[in-house]
Amino acid sequence: MKKILRYFFLFLFTIPTYSQVQSYYNDVDLSNTGNDLFLVLSAKLKATHTGIPYTGSPVDVWDACKSGDEDPDNAANVLLIYGYNDDDGNFSTDRSRSKLEQAGSSYIPGKWNREHVFAKSLAIPALGTEEPGPGTDVYNLRPADQDRNSTRSNNKFTDASGTSRIISTNGGWYPGDEWKGDIARIVMYMYTRYNGDGSKVSETKCLPINVGFGTTLAVDPNMIDLFLKWNVEDPVSTFEENRNNILANIQGNRNPYVDNPYLATVIWGGLAAEDKWNMSGSSDSEAPSAPTNLVASNITDTSATITWTASTDNTGVYDYLVYLNGNYLTSSTATSVNISNLNGNTSYQISVKARDAANNQSEFSASYNFTTQVGPTVLFEENFNSCADVKFVSYNEASTKNWACETQFGENNSGSYGINGYQEEVLSKDWLITKTPIDFDANTGEKLTFYTDAAYGNSPLELVYSIDYAGAGNPADFTWQPVPNITIPIKSNTSSTEEIFKFSNVNISSITGTVYFAFKYYSNGVPTRWTVDSFKITAENENEDTDNDGVLNVNDSCPNTPAGESVDANGCSIGQLDDDNDGVQNSLDVCPNTPIGEAANATGCSSSQLDDDNDGVMNNVDACPNTPTGETV
């Protein structure tokens, strides 16, 4: 855990200090390595573990959280895992909260609950809390805001940078820069403590591969590189050390990876983590050379590819650390990285450091600046993350089951707008309509992106638009047409299993006029729970250069130039031009001046341009097409 990034840098560039091995490990043979060390640590954790109740007396998990997770800056509060801001007016992002605000039996916003870091449902068997055991292990339970905990749900952990959130690329949960090391060491503890066969509670197994996205290790297919990486990048804090000592007094055992993160390196290998006990005795203190020749390419409005020249090191470079605008972004074992989720028409600065296996780091490379493309113009966007100011309005023709704001069921289980079923045998007839119209005549190249999720039933959902809807009244009294190129599938069965339908950058530019859009749900008697999310309409920006060839779209006669090809003033490469209009592009045309109207072969030549028998008479006028070689004609 780190409160701010500079603490990480202080650790990396100061002379390490070593602490004494805790007496708890006096009977553990720490000369073991690999799986042997894993097994002796596992035996120690099991032998010294005294379970406590989830709720009860004399000491329960609530008590452990209040003492172990006490805010070091305010003894009346606890620190909330995944939290990062106490001053933004949003309680779900709080980092610290009063101990008195613990959740009760009913939901009240602004309360904190006990979060199972290793999600209950992802253990084998699932973690229960009825009796003291794996589900009440205090090392795996952290105070968390109820809503933030709900957003995390049981999503697997994934890599990113910044604050905690769902990551759209894989639906994983990034715990935040401050907490990722804590998470890694908790997962390692749970795996070491619970590595049974999964047949019963006493044989619970908590496998890292079940709670994170990453590459499995050759030495242990149950462990992934993600947690080793986080163990290195976010060193143990004083808060974690104090928590470990407090919980040891409550539960009896300890988290060995907090006592010495380097134990993970000894067991699973990889980049050397902080070695508090100086187990390695490493003498390598030579840092790699700094990377050189940074270049950005394939720049779009949201992404770019960064490449550089490799560094050198006396023992070999392990990986590279990439920084965006001075903040750590990601690491790469290659000499390139793809960066996404950038903002359009924005300047960025990139720098890179090299790192060896002993965690020696090079100086920063020279920084490289680039600017993203302008990107499309956003005409309308709603992600339903806040129910307070949604850009849609609902209308129901029948039943009281109206569209409503949801805190889940959206893309990556985020907020959404949903409709569910019918009431008292009255079929639902419900509309979700944009509050404001969109002028398609004032724009070009309009595209639509949205997300839908269906569960139960097989009632259809339609997306329609109207040019005569007045913005109020019963929408059924107006004319609505299907949105071009959009057909939302009907759910394939009536089970509770969710089916997701995503539409991305669908061309809807054939629409004209000023129009409203609406999701239309008419239940057919077998109701479906439909939710919608991530609704976005964009238009072509006259300052955009979609194919990144240096010619703006408004002036580009060839809008899809392949990457790297040189173009003329009209944005066309030689491979896109056909000057003689014979159907064969210049780059392939052997006969570049085919007369108008003459048919050409695959090489761009017509019969008037060919002399197959080489007698000096072109094919189209040659009465004797097979003249023997050398004969005069």
C-alpha positions in Angstrom: 0.0 0.0 0.0 1.2 3.5 -0.8 -0.5 6.7 -0.1 1.2 8.6 -2.9 3.6 7.5 -5.6 6.6 9.2 -4.3 6.8 6.8 -1.4 7.4 4.1 -3.9 10.3 6.1 -5.4 11.8 6.7 -2.0 11.9 3.0 -1.4 13.5 2.3 -4.7 16.3 4.8 -4.4 17.3 4.5 -0.7 19.7 2.1 0.8 17.6 -0.9 2.0 17.4 -1.6 5.7 16.7 -5.1 7.0 14.6 -6.1 10.0 14.9 -9.2 12.2 13.0 -12.3 11.3 9.9 -12.4 13.6 10.1 -15.1 16.3 6.9 -16.5 14.9 9.1 -18.2 12.2 11.7 -19.7 14.6 10.5 -23.2 13.8 10.1 -22.7 10.1 13.0 -23.8 7.9 13.5 -20.6 5.8 16.4 -22.2 3.8 13.7 -24.0 1.7 12.9 -22.6 -1.7 10.1 -23.0 -4.2 7.2 -25.3 -3.3 9.1 -26.6 -0.3 9.0 -23.2 1.3 5.3 -22.8 0.3 4.5 -26.0 2.1 6.3 -25.2 5.3 4.7 -21.8 5.5 1.3 -23.3 4.8 1.8 -25.8 7.7 2.7 -23.0 10.0 -0.3 -20.8 9.1 -2.7 -23.7 9.6 -1.2 -24.9 12.9 -1.3 -21.4 14.5 -4.7 -20.2 13.2 -7.5 -19.7 15.7 -10.8 -18.8 13.9 -13.1 -16.1 15.1 -16.8 -15.5 14.3 -18.1 -13.3 11.6 -20.5 -11.7 14.1 -20.5 -12.6 17.8 -18.4 -12.5 20.9 -16.0 -12.1 22.6 -14.2 -10.8 19.4 -15.6 -10.9 15.9 -14.6 -9.7 12.4 -16.2 -6.3 13.1 -13.8 -5.9 16.0 -10.8 -7.1 14.0 -11.6 -4.6 11.2 -12.0 -1.7 13.6 -8.6 -2.4 15.3 -6.6 -3.8 12.4 -7.8 -1.2 9.8 -7.8 1.8 12.1 -6.9 5.0 10.2 -3.4 6.0 11.4 -4.4 9.7 11.0 -7.7 9.4 12.8 -8.2 6.7 15.5 -12.0 7.1 15.3 -12.0 5.9 11.7 -11.2 2.9 9.6 -9.4 3.0 6.2 -11.7 1.7 3.4 -10.1 -0.6 0.9 -10.4 0.7 -2.7 -11.2 4.2 -1.5 -9.2 7.2 -2.6 -11.0 10.6 -2.0 -12.7 12.0 1.1 -13.3 15.4 -0.4 -15.2 14.8 -3.7 -18.7 14.7 -2.2 -19.1 11.0 -3.3 -19.2 8.7 -0.3 -18.5 5.6 -2.5 -14.9 6.9 -3.1 -14.2 7.6 0.6 -10.9 6.4 1.9 -11.6 6.9 5.6 -14.9 6.7 7.6 -16.0 6.6 11.2 -16.0 3.2 12.9 -19.5 4.0 14.0 -20.8 4.0 10.4 -20.7 0.2 10.0 -23.5 -1.3 8.0 -26.6 -2.8 9.5 -29.2 -5.3 8.3 -30.8 -2.7 5.9 -29.0 -0.7 3.2 -28.1 2.9 4.1 -25.8 4.9 1.8 -22.5 6.0 3.4 -22.0 2.8 5.5 -19.1 0.5 5.4 -19.1 -3.3 5.4 -16.6 -6.2 5.5 -15.2 -6.9 2.1 -13.9 -10.4 1.2 -10.8 -9.5 -0.9 -10.7 -13.1 -2.1 -14.3 -13.1 -3.2 -16.4 -15.7 -1.4 -17.9 -17.2 -4.6 -14.4 -17.7 -6.2 -13.1 -20.1 -3.5 -13.7 -23.8 -3.7 -16.1 -24.4 -2.0 -17.5 -20.9 -1.6 -16.5 -19.1 1.6 -19.2 -19.2 4.2 -19.5 -17.0 7.3 -21.9 -19.0 9.5 -19.0 -20.6 11.4 -15.4 -19.5 12.1 -13.4 -20.7 9.2 -12.1 -19.7 5.8 -14.9 -17.2 5.3 -14.1 -15.3 8.6 -10.3 -15.2 8.1 -9.5 -11.7 9.2 -6.6 -11.3 6.8 -9.0 -11.6 3.9 -11.6 -9.1 5.3 -11.2 -5.3 4.9 -13.6 -2.4 5.6 -15.1 -1.1 2.3 -17.8 1.3 1.4 -21.0 -0.8 0.6 -21.5 0.7 -2.8 -17.9 0.4 -3.9 -17.9 -3.2 -2.6 -21.0 -3.9 -4.6 -19.4 -2.4 -7.8 -16.4 -4.7 -7.3 -18.8 -7.6 -6.8 -16.8 -10.8 -7.4 -15.0 -9.4 -10.5 -11.5 -10.8 -10.9 -8.6 -8.4 -10.3 -6.9 -6.9 -13.3 -4.0 -4.6 -14.0 -4.3 -0.8 -14.7 -3.2 2.4 -13.0 -4.9 5.2 -11.1 -7.9 4.7 -8.8 -10.2 1.7 -8.2 -12.6 0.9 -11.0 -14.0 -1.7 -13.4 -11.7 -2.0 -16.5 -13.7 -2.3 -19.7 -11.3 -4.4 -21.7 -11.9 -7.5 -19.6 -14.5 -6.6 -16.9 -11.9 -6.9 -14.2 -11.5 -4.8 -11.1 -8.5 -2.6 -10.5 -8.2 -2.0 -6.8 -6.2 1.3 -7.1 -2.5 2.2 -7.0 -2.6 2.5 -3.2 -4.2 -0.9 -2.5 -2.8 -3.3 -5.2 0.1 -4.5 -3.1 -2.2 -5.2 -0.1 -4.5 -7.2 -2.5 -1.5 -9.2 -3.8 -0.3 -10.2 -0.4 -3.8 -11.1 0.8 -4.3 -13.4 -2.2 -0.9 -15.0 -1.6 -1.8 -15.5 2.1 -5.2 -17.1 1.2 -3.5 -19.4 -1.3 -0.9 -20.5 1.2 -3.4 -20.9 4.1 -6.1 -22.6 2.0 -4.7 -25.1 -0.5 -6.8 -28.2 0.0 -8.6 -30.3 -2.6 -11.8 -28.3 -2.4 -14.0 -31.2 -1.3 -15.2 -29.6 1.9 -14.7 -26.6 4.1 -11.7 -28.0 5.9 -10.2 -28.6 2.4 -10.9 -25.1 1.0 -8.7 -24.0 -1.8 -8.2 -20.4 -2.8 -6.4 -20.3 -6.1 -5.0 -17.0 -7.4 -5.9 -18.0 -11.0 -9.6 -17.8 -9.9 -9.4 -14.2 -8.7 -7.1 -12.4 -11.2 -6.3 -11.9 -14.8 -2.7 -12.7 -15.7 -0.2 -15.3 -17.0 0.1 -18.5 -15.1 3.6 -19.4 -13.9 5.5 -22.4 -15.1 6.6 -23.2 -11.6 3.0 -23.1 -10.3 0.0 -23.0 -12.6 -2.2 -21.8 -9.8 -0.3 -18.5 -9.4 -0.3 -15.6 -11.9 2.2 -12.9 -12.6 -0.2 -10.1 -11.7 0.1 -10.6 -8.0 3.9 -11.0 -8.1 4.0 -7.7 -10.0 1.8 -5.8 -7.6 3.8 -7.2 -4.6 6.9 -5.5 -6.1 5.2 -2.3 -7.3 3.4 -1.4 -4.1 5.7 -2.2 -1.1 4.5 -3.0 2.4 3.5 0.2 4.3 3.7 0.9 8.0 -0.1 0.5 8.0 0.1 -3.0 6.6 2.8 -3.9 9.2 0.7 -2.7 12.1 -2.4 -4.5 10.7 -0.4 -7.7 10.5 0.7 -7.4 14.1 -2.8 -6.6 15.4 -4.5 -9.4 13.5 -1.8 -11.9 14.7 -2.8 -11.1 18.3 -6.4 -11.8 17.3 -6.1 -14.9 15.0 -2.8 -16.3 16.0 -1.1 -16.7 12.6 0.5 -14.0 10.4 0.6 -13.0 6.8 4.2 -13.9 5.9 4.2 -11.9 2.7 3.7 -8.7 4.7 6.5 -9.7 7.1 8.7 -10.3 4.1 7.5 -9.8 0.5 10.6 -11.5 -0.8 9.2 -14.8 0.3 7.0 -14.7 -2.8 10.1 -14.3 -4.9 11.8 -17.3 -3.3 8.6 -19.4 -3.9 7.5 -18.3 -7.3 10.4 -16.4 -8.8 10.1 -13.3 -10.9 11.2 -9.8 -10.2 12.8 -9.4 -6.7 10.4 -8.0 -4.2 11.4 -6.1 -1.1 13.7 -8.4 1.0 13.2 -7.3 4.6 15.2 -10.2 6.0 18.1 -10.0 3.5 17.4 -13.6 2.5 18.9 -13.1 -1.0 22.3 -11.7 0.0 22.3 -10.2 -3.5 25.4 -8.2 -4.5 23.9 -6.9 -7.8 23.6 -3.1 -7.4 24.3 -2.1 -11.0 21.4 -0.4 -12.8 20.6 -0.9 -16.5 21.3 1.8 -19.0 18.5 4.2 -19.8 16.2 3.4 -22.8 16.7 5.6 -25.8 15.0 6.7 -29.0 11.4 6.8 -27.8 8.9 7.1 -30.7 5.1 7.2 -30.8 3.3 5.8 -33.8 -0.2 4.6 -34.8 -1.6 7.6 -33.0 -5.4 7.8 -32.8 -7.7 9.9 -30.7 -7.7 7.3 -27.9 -4.5 5.3 -28.3 -0.8 5.2 -29.4 2.0 2.7 -29.7 5.3 3.6 -28.0 8.6 2.0 -29.0 12.2 2.4 -27.8 15.7 1.0 -28.1 16.6 -1.7 -25.6 18.7 -1.0 -22.5 21.7 -3.0 -21.4 22.5 -4.5 -18.0 25.2 -6.7 -16.5 22.7 -9.4 -15.6 20.1 -8.6 -18.2 17.0 -6.3 -18.4 13.9 -7.8 -16.7 11.3 -5.3 -17.9 10.6 -1.6 -18.6 8.5 0.8 -16.6 6.4 3.2 -18.7 5.3 6.6 -17.3 2.6 8.9 -18.8 2.8 12.5 -17.8 5.2 11.6 -15.0 2.9 9.0 -13.5 3.6 5.2 -13.6 1.4 3.6 -16.2 2.4 0.0 -16.9 5.4 -2.3 -17.4 6.5 -4.2 -20.5 9.0 -7.0 -21.1 9.2 -5.9 -24.7 10.6 -2.7 -26.1 7.1 -1.4 -27.0 3.7 -0.8 -25.4 0.3 0.1 -26.6 -1.4 2.8 -24.7 -5.2 3.2 -24.7 -8.0 5.2 -23.0 -6.4 8.5 -24.1 -8.3 11.7 -24.7 -8.6 13.2 -28.2 -6.6 16.3 -29.2 -4.5 16.1 -26.1 -0.7 16.4 -25.6 1.0 13.6 -23.6 4.6 13.0 -22.4 6.1 9.5 -22.2 9.2 8.4 -20.4 10.6 4.9 -19.7 13.0 3.2 -17.2 14.6 -0.2 -17.4 14.7 -2.6 -14.5 16.7 -5.7 -13.8 15.7 -8.8 -11.8 17.3 -7.4 -8.6 15.0 -4.4 -9.0 17.8 -2.0 -9.9 16.3 0.7 -12.1 17.9 2.9 -14.7 17.6 6.6 -15.1 14.6 7.9 -17.0 14.9 8.0 -20.8 14.6 11.4 -22.5 10.9 12.2 -22.5 8.9 12.1 -25.7 5.9 14.2 -26.5 3.0 13.5 -28.8 -0.5 14.7 -29.4 -3.5 12.5 -30.0 -5.9 12.9 -33.0 -8.9 15.1 -32.6 -11.4 12.2 -32.8 -15.1 12.3 -33.6 -17.6 14.8 -32.3 -19.8 13.4 -29.6 -23.4 14.4 -30.3 -25.0 12.4 -27.4 -23.6 10.3 -24.6 -25.1 8.6 -21.5 -23.3 6.0 -19.3 -25.9 5.9 -16.5 -23.3 6.2 -13.8 -25.4 8.7 -12.0 -29.2 8.5 -11.6 -29.4 12.2 -10.7 -29.3 13.6 -14.3 -30.0 11.0 -16.9 -30.4 12.2 -20.5 -33.3 9.8 -21.1 -36.9 10.0 -19.9 -39.3 7.1 -19.5 -42.9 6.7 -20.5 -45.2 3.8 -19.8 -48.4 3.0 -21.8 -49.4 0.1 -19.6 -48.5 -1.4 -16.2 -46.5 0.3 -13.5 -43.3 -1.5 -14.4 -41.4 1.5 -15.7 -37.8 1.9 -16.9 -35.7 2.7 -13.8 -32.1 3.5 -12.9 -30.0 0.6 -11.8 -26.7 0.5 -9.9 -25.7 -2.7 -11.7 -26.4 -4.9 -14.8 -24.6 -2.3 -17.0 -21.4 -2.8 -19.0 -18.9 -4.4 -16.6 -21.7 -4.5 -14.0 -21.8 -0.7 -13.8 -24.9 1.5 -13.6 -27.6 1.1 -16.2 -31.3 1.8 -17.0 -33.6 -1.2 -17.0 -37.1 -2.6 -17.4 -38.4 -5.8 -15.9 -41.5 -7.7 -16.5 -45.2 -7.0 -16.2 -47.5 -6.5 -13.2 -50.9 -8.1 -12.4 -51.1 -9.7 -15.8 -50.9 -6.3 -17.5 -48.3 -6.4 -20.3 -45.7 -3.8 -20.2 -45.6 -1.1 -22.9 -42.7 1.1 -21.9 -40.4 3.6 -23.7 -37.0 5.1 -22.8 -36.6 8.3 -24.9 -33.8 10.8 -25.3 -34.7 14.0 -23.6 -33.4 16.2 -26.4 -33.4 15.7 -30.2 -30.3 15.3 -32.3 -29.7 17.2 -35.5 -28.5 14.8 -38.2 -28.6 17.4 -41.0 -25.9 19.5 -39.3 -23.5 16.5 -39.1 -22.0 13.7 -41.3 -20.8 10.2 -40.6 -22.9 9.6 -37.6 -22.2 6.3 -35.7 -23.9 4.7 -32.7 -22.5 2.6 -29.8 -24.5 1.0 -27.0 -24.7 -2.0 -24.7 -27.7 -4.2 -23.8 -28.1 -7.0 -21.3 -31.0 -9.5 -21.2 -32.1 -12.0 -18.6 -35.2 -14.2 -18.4 -38.0 -14.3 -20.9 -38.0 -13.6 -24.6 -39.7 -10.2 -24.9 -38.0 -8.1 -27.6 -36.4 -4.7 -27.2 -36.4 -2.3 -30.2 -34.3 0.8 -30.8 -36.3 3.3 -32.9 -36.2 7.0 -33.9 -38.8 9.7 -34.7 -38.7 12.9 -36.6 -42.2 14.0 -35.5 -42.1 13.2 -31.8 -42.6 16.5 -29.9 -40.6 15.7 -26.8 -43.7 15.0 -24.7 -46.9 13.0 -24.8 -47.6 9.4 -25.6 -44.9 8.3 -28.0 -47.3 5.7 -29.5 -49.1 8.7 -31.1 -46.1 9.5 -33.2 -44.2 7.8 -36.1 -41.2 5.7 -35.1 -38.8 3.9 -37.4 -36.2 1.2 -36.7 -32.7 2.7 -36.4 -30.8 1.6 -39.5 -28.3 -1.3 -39.2 -29.5 -2.1 -35.6 -31.4 -5.2 -34.7 -31.3 -6.2 -31.0 -31.5 -10.0 -30.8 -34.2 -11.7 -28.8 -32.8 -13.7 -25.8 -32.2 -17.2 -26.9 -33.9 -18.8 -23.8 -35.9 -17.9 -20.8 -33.3 -18.7 -18.1 -31.8 -16.2 -15.7 -28.4 -16.4 -17.5 -27.6 -13.0 -18.9 -27.0 -12.5 -22.6 -25.1 -9.4 -23.7 -25.5 -7.6 -27.0 -23.0 -4.8 -27.8 -23.1 -2.5 -30.8 -20.0 -0.5 -31.6 -19.7 2.4 -34.1 -22.6 1.3 -36.2 -23.2 3.6 -39.2 -26.5 5.4 -38.8 -25.7 8.3 -41.1 -28.7 7.5 -43.4 -30.9 9.2 -40.8 -31.9 12.7 -41.7 -33.7 15.5 -39.8 -33.8 16.3 -36.1 -34.7 13.1 -34.3 -35.4 11.5 -31.0 -34.3 8.0 -30.1 -36.2 5.5 -28.0 -35.8 2.0 -26.6 -39.2 0.4 -27.0 -40.2 -2.5 -24.8 -43.5 -4.3 -25.3 -43.7 -7.5 -23.2 -45.1 -10.5 -24.9 -46.2 -12.3 -21.8 -42.8 -13.9 -21.2 -41.1 -10.8 -19.8 -37.4 -10.1 -20.1 -35.2 -8.0 -17.8 -33.6 -5.6 -20.3 -30.9 -3.1 -19.3 -29.1 -0.5 -21.5 -25.8 1.3 -21.0 -23.0 3.2 -22.7 -25.2 4.9 -25.3 -23.2 7.2 -27.5 -23.7 8.9 -30.9 -20.8 10.5 -32.7 -20.3 12.4 -35.9 -17.3 12.9 -38.1 -15.1 15.8 -37.1 -13.9 18.0 -39.9 -10.6 18.3 -38.1 -10.3 14.5 -37.7 -7.7 12.4 -39.6 -9.1 8.9 -39.1 -6.5 7.0 -41.1 -3.7 9.1 -39.6 -2.2 9.9 -43.1 -1.7 13.6 -42.4 -4.8 14.7 -44.5 -7.9 15.7 -42.6 -11.1 13.7 -43.3 -12.8 16.7 -44.9 -10.1 16.8 -47.5 -9.3 13.1 -47.7 -10.4 11.4 -51.0 -9.0 8.1 -49.8 -10.2 7.7 -46.1 -8.7 4.3 -45.4 -5.0 4.6 -46.3 -3.0 1.7 -44.9 -0.7 2.6 -42.1 2.8 3.8 -43.3 1.9 4.5 -46.9 2.8 7.9 -48.3 -0.1 9.9 -49.7 -0.6 12.8 -52.1 -2.4 16.1 -51.2 -5.8 14.3 -51.5 -4.8 11.7 -48.9 -4.4 8.9 -51.4 -1.4 6.5 -51.6 -0.3 4.9 -54.8 -2.0 1.7 -53.8 -5.3 3.5 -53.6 -5.2 5.3 -57.0 -6.3 4.1 -60.4 -5.4 7.0 -62.8 -6.6 5.3 -66.0 -9.8 4.1 -64.3 -9.3 0.5 -65.5 -10.1 -1.1 -62.2 -6.5 -1.9 -61.4 -4.7 0.3 -58.8 -1.6 2.1 -59.9 0.8 0.0 -57.8 -0.3 -3.1 -59.7 -1.0 -1.6 -63.1 1.6 -2.8 -65.8 -0.2 -0.7 -68.4 -1.0 2.7 -66.7 -2.6 4.4 -69.7 -5.4 2.0 -70.7 -7.8 3.8 -73.2 -11.2 4.7 -71.8 -13.8 1.9 -72.1 -11.3 -0.9 -72.9 -11.4 -3.9 -70.6 -8.2 -4.7 -68.8 -6.8 -7.9 -67.4 -5.5 -8.4 -63.8 -2.3 -6.5 -64.6 -4.2 -3.5 -65.9 -3.6 -4.1 -69.6 -6.2 -4.1 -72.4 -5.8 -6.0 -75.8 -4.7 -2.7 -77.5 -1.8 -2.6 -75.0 -0.6 -6.2 -75.4 1.3 -8.0 -78.2 1.4 -11.6 -77.0 3.2 -13.1 -80.0 5.7 -10.2 -80.1 5.2 -9.5 -83.8 4.8 -5.7 -83.5 1.0 -5.8 -84.0 -1.2 -5.3 -80.9 -3.6 -8.1 -79.9 -6.7 -6.1 -80.7 -5.8 -5.8 -84.4 -3.7 -9.0 -84.8 -5.5 -11.3 -87.3 -2.8 -14.0 -86.7 -2.2 -14.0 -82.9 0.3 -16.9 -82.9 3.0 -15.7 -85.4 6.2 -17.8 -85.0 9.1 -16.1 -83.4 11.3 -14.2 -86.0 8.9 -14.3 -88.9 8.1 -11.0 -90.6 4.5 -9.9 -90.7 
